[in-house]
Amino acid sequence: MSGTVVDEPVRAPDLESRASDDHHEALRLWLRLLTCTTMIERGIRRRLRERYAMTLPRFDLMAQLERSPAGLRMGELSRRMMVTGGNVTGIADQLVAEGLVERRAIPGDRRVQTLALTERGRAAFGEMAREHERWIVEMTGALASGEVDRLHDLLGRLKASVRSREPDTGIAQEG
């Protein structure tokens, strides 16, 4: 009797597989964090694309605008998103063409404009943000509530440690 062997799918090595037991535990930790971040981001990118035909940079720009209902200048968006002004302009042009974002003139300065979500954009972003949160909850679902709290606290300590040694990280000083 011949048995059929079903092979498990071959997975590409992740970033963490670069480390061995010989490497310092801090390096192994960093690679695990990087691997987890990459895996979650990849899942979010895929889901946004499949469900909403949305890219993560466009979602991120809309998230910044959702937090600032009065709108933001292009330079401020660029700073917050840590991308070039040209990148923000390209993303903004797409969102304006789709009616999700609008350009607003600043009284007294014709050269400067702000970007803001349209009502349609606010509604679309609200739906995507709820799904985004649900996806994150789903992806981290193997952790118990207490484990999530503990990991959050530990990562906060790690963040403070890094910040104390690398004060110019380019990351806002919030939370």
C-alpha positions in Angstrom: 0.0 0.0 0.0 1.5 3.2 -1.1 0.9 6.2 1.2 0.7 9.8 0.1 3.0 12.2 1.9 1.7 15.7 2.0 4.5 18.1 2.3 4.0 21.2 4.4 4.4 24.4 2.4 8.0 25.6 2.2 8.3 28.9 3.9 11.0 31.4 3.1 13.4 32.0 5.9 12.5 35.0 8.0 14.8 37.7 9.4 15.1 35.8 12.7 16.6 32.8 11.0 19.7 34.8 10.4 20.6 34.4 14.1 22.1 31.4 15.8 22.6 30.5 19.4 26.1 31.9 19.1 24.7 35.5 18.6 24.0 37.7 21.6 20.5 37.5 23.0 20.0 41.2 22.2 20.6 40.6 18.5 18.3 37.6 18.5 15.6 39.8 20.3 16.0 42.5 17.7 15.7 40.1 14.8 12.5 38.6 16.4 11.0 42.0 16.8 11.9 42.9 13.2 10.4 39.6 12.0 7.2 40.1 13.9 6.8 43.7 12.6 7.5 42.6 9.1 5.0 39.8 9.2 2.3 42.0 10.7 2.9 44.7 8.2 2.9 42.3 5.3 -0.5 40.9 6.5 -1.9 44.4 6.8 -0.7 45.5 3.4 -2.2 42.4 1.8 -5.6 42.8 3.6 -5.8 46.5 2.7 -5.0 45.8 -0.9 -7.5 42.8 -1.2 -10.3 44.3 0.8 -10.1 48.0 -0.1 -7.7 48.4 -3.0 -5.7 50.5 -0.6 -2.0 50.8 0.0 -0.5 51.1 3.4 1.1 54.6 2.6 -2.3 55.9 1.5 -4.0 54.4 4.6 -1.2 56.1 6.7 -1.8 59.5 5.1 -5.5 59.2 5.7 -4.8 58.3 9.3 -2.8 61.4 9.8 -5.6 63.5 8.3 -8.2 61.8 10.4 -6.3 62.9 13.5 -6.2 66.5 12.2 -9.7 67.4 11.0 -8.7 71.0 10.2 -6.2 69.6 7.7 -2.4 69.4 7.5 0.1 71.1 5.3 2.1 68.9 3.0 5.4 69.6 4.9 3.8 68.5 8.1 2.4 65.3 6.5 5.8 64.6 5.1 7.4 65.0 8.6 4.8 62.9 10.4 5.0 60.1 7.8 8.8 60.3 7.6 8.7 60.4 3.8 9.7 63.0 1.2 7.4 65.7 0.1 7.3 64.1 -3.4 6.0 60.9 -1.9 3.2 62.8 0.0 2.3 64.7 -3.2 1.9 61.5 -5.2 -0.2 59.8 -2.6 -2.3 62.9 -2.1 -2.9 63.3 -5.8 -4.3 59.8 -5.9 -6.6 60.3 -2.9 -7.8 63.7 -4.2 -8.6 62.1 -7.6 -10.7 59.4 -5.7 -12.6 62.0 -3.8 -11.2 60.9 -0.4 -9.0 63.9 0.3 -9.4 67.6 -0.6 -7.0 70.4 -0.9 -7.8 73.6 0.9 -6.3 77.0 0.4 -4.9 78.8 3.4 -6.4 82.3 3.6 -3.7 84.9 2.9 -1.2 82.5 1.4 -2.1 81.2 -2.1 1.1 79.2 -2.3 0.3 76.9 0.7 -2.5 74.4 0.9 -3.7 71.9 3.5 -5.0 68.5 2.9 -8.1 67.2 4.7 -10.3 64.2 4.4 -13.6 64.7 2.6 -16.8 63.3 4.2 -16.5 60.3 1.9 -12.8 59.9 2.9 -13.7 60.1 6.6 -16.3 57.4 6.2 -14.0 55.2 4.1 -11.2 55.6 6.6 -13.4 54.9 9.5 -14.4 51.5 8.0 -10.8 50.7 7.2 -9.5 51.7 10.6 -12.1 49.4 12.3 -11.0 46.5 10.1 -7.3 47.4 10.7 -7.8 47.2 14.4 -9.7 43.9 14.1 -6.8 42.4 12.0 -4.2 43.4 14.6 -6.4 41.9 17.4 -6.7 38.7 15.3 -3.0 38.5 14.5 -2.0 38.9 18.2 -4.9 36.6 19.3 -2.6 33.9 20.6 -1.5 36.2 23.5 -3.6 36.4 26.6 -4.6 39.9 27.8 -2.1 39.8 30.6 0.6 38.7 28.2 -0.2 41.6 25.9 0.0 44.0 28.9 3.3 42.6 29.9 4.8 42.7 26.4 3.6 46.3 26.0 5.3 47.3 29.3 8.5 45.5 28.3 8.6 47.1 24.9 8.0 50.5 26.6 11.1 49.9 28.6 13.0 48.9 25.5 11.8 52.0 23.8 13.0 54.2 26.7 16.4 52.4 26.7 16.9 53.0 23.0 15.8 56.6 23.2 18.2 57.2 26.1 21.1 55.9 23.9 19.9 57.2 20.6 18.0 60.5 21.3 17.7 61.5 17.7 15.6 58.6 16.4 13.3 60.7 14.3 10.4 59.3 16.2 7.9 61.6 17.9 8.3 61.8 21.7 4.8 60.5 22.3 3.8 57.4 24.3 
